[in-house]
Every structure is written in C-alpha cells, then in structure tokens.
Amino acid sequence: MIKRSIHIMDPVSIESDEAKGVSMKLLVGREDKAPNFAMRHFSVSLDGHTPKHKHPWEHEVFVLSGIGEVECDGEVEPIAGGNGLLIPSNQLHQFRNIGNSPLELLCIVPVESDCGEAVPGS
C-alpha cells in the first residue's frame, strides 16, 4: 500500500506559456508501479488556469474545493467543490479559477495511453 498526504508534499509548478498559477502533486503514479492509473492533485491559484490542451486519453476529475470553470470542446461549465467530471479523449479542455481561493482538483489518468506512450505527469 502507498499512502501520501498532499499537505506535506512539495508541489511541482507547471511551467508553460499557456498555463498560469498551476502546480501538481503526484500522489500515485508509474514510478510506484501503479499498473493502470495515476492520481494527481492540481492547485490553480486565483486568476490561474491550466493550458488549453487535448490528448488521446480520457481523465476523470474531482473538484475538491474552490470555484472555477471548465471549457471542454468549446462548451464552458461552472465547477465547484464536490463536482465530478469526465473529460473525454481528444477534446480540447482547460480549467480556470474564477473564485477567491485556490481551485483544487484531483485528476485520474492512465499511466499509458492507448498507443503505449507514457502519459506525462503520471
């Protein structure tokens, strides 16, 4: 068994011209020999956003806290703590913090894509 706490882990800043104020903590991943999925915690600071991107794998997201919006395949929906989301593969998506506190997300992705490539950040 593996047990980690986001409260004591050091965040890794997501460095990109297209991202603002995003950090990640890898709770469980490929290096832990997780056979199928990686669990990642993202924090999006006030007025921050993830890059608009798409990839050939789905991911499930649980909003832990905060208020934001998700743009997926051209549609924008409000999100808040307690929401669960499915982001289908190959759909352009982005998370934006529109609240007054950090937007905290738990994201589950496969450790390998359907084509056998390692999923970044897993």
Secondary structure as GFF3:
##gff-version 3
##sequence-region A 1 122
A	DSSP	beta_strand	12	13	.	.	.	ID=ss1
A	DSSP	beta_strand	20	28	.	.	.	ID=ss2
A	DSSP	three_ten_helix	30	32	.	.	.	ID=ss3
A	DSSP	beta_strand	37	49	.	.	.	ID=ss4
A	DSSP	beta_strand	59	65	.	.	.	ID=ss5
A	DSSP	beta_strand	67	72	.	.	.	ID=ss6
A	DSSP	beta_strand	75	80	.	.	.	ID=ss7
A	DSSP	beta_strand	84	87	.	.	.	ID=ss8
A	DSSP	beta_strand	93	97	.	.	.	ID=ss9
A	DSSP	beta_strand	103	110	.	.	.	ID=ss10
###
